[in-house]
Amino acid sequence: MRQRANELGRYFRGGTAYLMEDFNWELRYQFVELALSNGVAVMVISRIHPRRLDKQFLLKDAELIWLTTTPSNDGAKIRTIMPDSSIKIHMTIQGFLKEKRGAVVLLDGLEYLISQNGFNMTMKLLQLLNEAVSISDAIMLIPVNTDALDESWLGILRRELHPLTDDGIDAYIGGLEKVN
């Protein structure tokens, strides 16, 4: 557990929500895959169906939640969360972070949340999540396609969240691969 914390701390600050601008979608999942392999608790809320994620990445120990308006036909096997339920999204992530201090959360679907709720409501959700991450010493990754958003919205996001560079995540993944 101590080594895991040291490895994360070399590249990321606990208690920080990171904005991942224009990252290759596979890179974000490789990050959580490596975090899991180093004993870090991980929650992934994504627009990508959990079965697809399971086929491509080693995420069996992650808590996977599909961000969708489509109810799951698999009963309890696939957890879903509605994009227009900001309160439920917040409570789900906050509950996970209370149980798993120092965890990693990947919220993959920011553009979808904005399309379903509007920018202001989504920004309020991100501000609440940022506070929950700070309190729990967690790391939150929020990918965004900058081409999909208005420049003024990006400015607000960059002010609220810590921009993460390609170099930062590449260094982390490379560092963990050397350790393993």
Protein Blocks (a to p, Z undefined) as FASTA:
>chain_A
ZZmmmmmmmmpcghiacddehiafklmmmmmmmmmmnopacddddfbdfklmmmmpcckl
pccddddfbdcfkljmpccddfklmmlmmmmmmmmmmmmghiacddehfkmmmmmnojkl
mmmmmmmmmmmmmmnopacdddddfklpcfklmmmmmmmpccddfklmmmmmmmmmmmZZ
